[in-house]
Amino acid sequence: MTEIDYYELLECERTADAATIKSSYRKLAMKYHPDKNAGCKDSEAKFKAVSEAYDCLKDPQKRAAYDRFGHAAFRNGGGGGQQSQDFGGFSDIFESVFGEFMGGQRGGGGRQQTRRGADLRYDMEITLEEAFHGKETEITVDISAPCDTCHGTGSKPGTHAHTCQHCHGHGKVRAQQGFFVVERACPLCHGSGQVITDPCGDCRGEGRVEKTRTLAVSVPPGVDEGTRVRLTGEGEAGARGAPAGDLYIFLHVKRHALFEREGTTLFARAPISFTTAALGGTMSIPGLDGKRHEVKIPAGIQSGKQLRQRGAGMPVLQGRGHGDLVIQIDVETPTKLSTRQRALLEEFRETETGEECPQSQGFFSRLKNVIAGE
């Protein structure tokens, strides 16, 4: 399942503090608020998405659960006894995050401590065309996956782990040091709360083994450099049946030969002849959408002037509509002229400096006086 990260929606780093997240949300909410974008479905969808992200990250407990379990923390109603297929109910998540002993058996003694697998990173390079249209692809990763022999338990088939008698399943022990009580991981079970007396021969009691996996990845249209696509539960497997981490795919967009990008706006430079610049005309620009866009060039256009084609830019990520295509005009001066072309230009120059152009005649007259030192 492909999901866009809440931090990505709010344009914040995962280490951002509450004030930074709030400030970023306010800026985005003002930008996409329906009152400021009446009738725009894209802005309405974006406003709902950033509001949902902020509603989660502004709450310390929800944010802690999201940081640990991702979107899986809020599936199937987010708790109240319903169980998620991979992670358990929402109340179980908070118990594992904020419980006194980070988990222990229910009703006394505590439940085995589960340690979630590590999040992993994968860097993917795509073309600007693929960023425009989106992409369905597969990647191959070497990753720790649950052991097929013991099904992630770490125990030899037919056997099971036993509650650690030293810490009574808490995974932690307390020791008195002067006036203070120090709590540390149990030295016997190393914090797991259980002891495996007959470990699995394939995974040696870890419950996970190294495997090569092929994963399907859906890259949505409109992604940009640095966009992160999250594959929930596809990271490193947790030890002894603990939940897996997430796999983050960081996208890198290759440099394009024609277009440069800034947000949803595409920029291109278009050379034209000086006769087209003087007389005007039209030119055809190939777009990333596979269509050719006709651009009208007004007479007398100057080099560096920008012409804008509405809706010919990049698609809006998780929304509708497209940005614009901005074309910068570069007027080219010919370096080789035929005899006929040179004669015509000489004739044109004479009309510029002759009686037909009194302003130019006055300019050259003043320039002559300056050169003569008058």
N, C-alpha and C positions, 0 to 999 in steps of 0.2 A: 504493500500500500504506500503510495507516494503522498506526502503531506508537506506543505510549506511551514517552516518553523515560525512560531509566534514571535521570536526575536527578530526574524527576518521581516515579518510584517510591520513591526514597530521600528524597524531600522535601528536596532540597538544591538550591542554586543551582549553575550550571555553573562558577562561580569558587570553589566550596568547596574547602578544603584536605583532605588525606588524613585528618586527625584528625576533622574535622567529618563527613565521609562515614562514617567508622568508627563514630562515636558515634551517628549517625542510624540506621545499619544495626543496631547492637546494640539500640537502643530498639524498632525495628520488628520485629526478629527475636524479641525477648522477647514482644512483643504478639501476634504471629501464630504462635508456635511451636506445633506440633501437640500437644506435651505439655500445654500450657495450654488448648488448644481441642480436646479429644478429640472426634473424629467430625465436626468442622466442616470441610466441604470448601472453604468460602470462605477460611477462615484458612490452610488447607494450600496453596491456590493462591497466596494473597498471600505466604506465606512463601517459596515457591519463586521467585516473581517478584522479590522484594527480594534474595534470595540470589543469583540470576542477575545482577542489576544490580550488586551489591557485588563479585561475583567478577570482573566486568569493570573496574569503576572503581578497585578497590584496587591493580590492577597498572598502573604508570605507562605502560608501552608499550601495553597494551590500551586504557587510557583515552585516550591520545593518538590512537590509531587511531579510537576511537569518536567522539571530539570532531571528528575530521576527516571521517570517512566514515559515521558513524552505524551502524545495524544492518547495513548492507551490508558492513562490514568482517568480519563473522563468518558470512556466508552461505556455502553450499556447502562446509561443512566448515572454513571459516576458514583455508584455505591449503593447503600440501602439493601445489601444482601445479594444483589446480582453479582455474578462472577464473570470477569473477563476471561477469555479463553487462555491468555498467556500470563496475566499478571494478578488475577484474583480481584476481589471487590475493592472499591475505593476506600472503604473503612480499613481494609487490610493494608492498603498502601500507607495510610497515615500512621497505622500502628507500627509498621516496619520502619517508618521515617522517624517518628517521634516517641516510640515506646521507650520505657525506662531502660530496658536491656536490649533494645533494637530487635525485639522479637523473642518469644519464648512460648512454651506450650500453653494452650488455653486452659484456664481453670487452675493453674498452679504449676510452678516449676519453669514455665516458659516454653517457647517454641523455638525450633532451630533457626539460628540466624542465617539469613540468605543474603548473599552478596551479589548484587547485580553485575553482569558482565560489562566490560569497558566499551565505551563508544569508540567507533573507528572512523577514519577519514579516507575518502577515495577522491582523487583528482581526475576530472574528466574534461577533455578538450573538445569543443564543438565549433562548428563554423557559424558565421553570422546568419546564413540561410537556415541552419538548424535551430538557432535561437529564435528566428522569425516564425518558422512553421511548427516548432516543437519536434520531439524525436522520441520514438520508441526503440529502445536498444537493450542489449544485455551486457553485463560486465562479469568478469571472472575474478574472484578474490580468494585468497588463502586466509582461512579464518578458523577460530576455535568453535566447534559445533558439538552439540550433545552426543555422547557416546551411544552408538546403536546397540552395543552389547548389554549395557546396564541401564540404558534409557536415561542417562544423566544422573543416576543416583550415586555412582561411585562404588557401589557394592557389587560383589560377584552375584550373578543371577541365582536366585533362590535364597539369598541372604539379605540382611538389611542392617542399617546402622543402628547403634544403641545410644541412648542418651548418656552424655558425659557425666560421670559420677562426681567429677571434681568440681564442676560449675553447675551441676544439676540442669543442664540444657540451656543455661543463660548465655553461654559463650564468653562471659566475663566473670572475673573474680575481684573481690575487694580485699585490700590490705591496709592495716592501720599503720600510719607513719606519724608519730607524735600526735598532734591534735587533728590531723587530716586523715581522711579515708580516700585512698587512691584506688581507682578502678582501672583494670587493664584486661587485655585479652587472655583467655584461659590458656595456660601453657600446654595443656594436654590435648585439647581439641582445636587449638589455634583459632578460637573464636567462632567455630561452626556450631557448637552446642551438641554435636554428636560425634561419636567415634566409630570409624569403620574398622571392624576387626578382620574382615575378609574382603580386601579390595578387589575390584574388577581388574583382570589381567590386561585388558586392552588400554584402559585409560589410567591405570595405576591409582585408582581411587579418586581421581579428579572429577570424573563425570563428564569430561569433554576431551575431544581429540582434534588435531589439526586436519582440516579438510579443504579441498578446493571446491568452491560453490559458484554456480552461475545464477545471477540474479537479474530479473527484469527491471528496467528503469524507465520511467516515463518522465521525459523532460517537457514541461508545459511551454506553450508559445509565450514569448516575451521575456524570457530569462535574460539576465545580464551578467557581466563579469562578477564573479564572487558569489552569485546566488547559490544557496545551499538547498539541496533536495534531501529530505530525510526519509530513510527507509526504517520504519519502526520495527525493532526486534530483530534486525538483521546484522547487529554488531556481534561482539564477542559473546559467546555463551557464558552464563554464570556457572560458577563451580557447584557441583552436586545438585543440579536441577534448579538453580537460581535463575531469575529472569535474564534474558539476553540484553545487551546494550543496543544502541542504535547505530546505523551506518549513515554517515553524512557524506553526501556527494557534493564536492565543491566544483562548480562549473567555471571553465576558462574559455573565453570566446576568442577565436583566432582573428588576427588582423585581416581586414578585407581590402581587396585591391582598389575598390571604388568608393565604398562608403565608410564614414566614421560615425560613431554613435554617441549620443549624450541623452541618457534616459530613453524616452520613446522617440526622440527626434533623430533622423538620419541626415547626415551632411555629405554633400558630394561637390566636387569642383568640375565645372564644365567649360572647356575651351571653345571659343567662338571666333570667327574671323572678324576683322575690324569693319568689313563691309556689312556683315550681319548686325554688328553692334550699332552701326550708324543708321541702317535702313530698317532694322527690326526683322522678325521672322519667327520661326518655331523650331524646336529641337525635340528629339525623342530620347527619353532617359529610361533604361531598363530598371525595373524595380525588383526588390526581393520577393514580391508577390508573384513574379512571373509575367507581369504585365508591363507594357511600355507606356510611359506617362508623357503626354505631349505638353511641352512647356512653351508658353508664349513669351517671346522676347520683345520688349518694347523698343521702339526706335530711340537711338541716342543713349543706350545703356552704357554705363561705365564699368571698367574692370573693378572687381571686388563687390559689386552689387549682388545682393542675395534675393533669390526668388523662392517662394514657398508654395509647395503642393500639399494641400490639406488632406490628411488621411492616408498618405502614402508612406508613413514611417513604420516604426515597430509596433506590434500589438501590445496592448496593456496587459501586464501580468495579472492573472486571475480576474480579468475584467473583460469588457467589450470595447471595441473601437481601436483606433490606431493613432499614433502620433503623426508628425508631419515630416515631409522630405524638404530639406532646405538646400538649394543649389546655388553655389557661388560662381559667378561669371568671371572667367579669365579671358580678356580680349588678347588675342594673339596677333603679333606683327609679323608679316611674311618676311622671310630672309632672302628668298629668291624670287625675282620678278621677271616676267617675259617683257619683250620690247614694247608690246602693246599695253601691258599693264603699267609699265613705267611711264609711257607717254601720257596715259590717262591720268596718272597721279601727278605728273608735272603740270598738266592742264588744270587739275583741281587745285594744286598749290598756287598757281597764278591767280585763280579766282579768289583764293583766300587772302592774298596780299595785294590785290589790285584794287581798282576803284569800286568793284562790286562789294568790297568788304571794308568800309571806312574805319571800322573799329580796329581791325587788324592792321590797316595802313597806319593808323595813329600809333599803335603799339610799336611797330617796327621803326617808325620815325623817332620815337622817344628812345628806343634802344640804340639807334645810330648815334644820337646825341650823347648818350652815356658812354658809349665806346670812344667817342671823340674827346671825352673829358669835359664836356660843356655842362 
